[in-house]
Amino acid sequence: MAERGGFTPDTELLDDIELKEPELYRVVLLNDDFTTMDFVVAVLVHVFHKSPQEAQKIMLDVHRKGRGVVGMYPWDIAVTKAEQVHRLARQEEFPLRCVVEEA
């Protein structure tokens, strides 16, 4: 391969690199007495791209069990989604909380 900018890739070195899947973290919605069920469903559809049926099921878990697992994501994505939930909840003046937990 032609040298570019003083760098010649070493294919042997690249072959020795072992890639690992990123660790996944659980994103969990927590129940409260003020956030509406409709808002929770809307957040699940908008932020987490759940179908309306999936969102309804998760919302009922949150309502009945006090918490509901929304999904498993790499750290950066999990934290970003939790922040989106908190931002949307604040905009609508709901106390909805979302936590990120080790899987």
Backbone hydrogen bonds, N-H to C=O, Kabsch-Sander energy under -0.5 kcal/mol:
donor,donor_aa,acceptor,acceptor_aa,energy
4,R,7,F,-1.7
7,F,4,R,-1.5
11,T,9,P,-0.8
14,L,10,D,-2.0
15,D,11,T,-2.1
16,D,12,E,-1.1
16,D,13,L,-0.6
17,I,14,L,-1.0
19,L,17,I,-0.6
25,Y,73,Y,-3.3
26,R,101,E,-2.7
27,V,71,G,-2.7
28,V,26,R,-0.5
28,V,99,V,-2.9
29,L,68,G,-2.5
30,L,97,R,-2.5
31,N,66,G,-2.4
40,V,36,T,-1.9
41,V,37,M,-2.4
42,A,38,D,-2.4
43,V,39,F,-2.5
44,L,40,V,-2.3
45,V,41,V,-2.2
46,H,42,A,-2.9
47,V,43,V,-2.8
48,F,43,V,-0.9
48,F,44,L,-0.5
49,H,45,V,-0.7
50,K,44,L,-1.9
55,A,51,S,-3.0
56,Q,52,P,-2.1
57,K,53,Q,-2.0
58,I,54,E,-2.5
59,M,55,A,-2.7
60,L,56,Q,-2.2
61,D,57,K,-1.8
62,V,58,I,-2.5
63,H,59,M,-2.5
64,R,60,L,-2.9
65,K,61,D,-2.9
66,G,62,V,-1.4
67,R,61,D,-0.7
68,G,29,L,-2.0
70,V,27,V,-3.2
71,G,27,V,-1.1
73,Y,25,Y,-2.6
75,W,23,E,-0.6
78,A,74,P,-2.8
79,V,75,W,-2.7
80,T,76,D,-2.0
81,K,77,I,-2.5
82,A,78,A,-2.3
83,E,79,V,-2.4
84,Q,80,T,-2.1
85,V,81,K,-2.3
86,H,82,A,-2.3
87,R,83,E,-2.5
88,L,84,Q,-2.6
89,A,85,V,-2.5
90,R,86,H,-2.5
91,Q,87,R,-2.3
92,E,88,L,-1.6
93,E,90,R,-1.2
94,F,89,A,-3.1
97,R,30,L,-0.7
99,V,28,V,-2.9
101,E,26,R,-2.9
103,A,24,L,-1.0
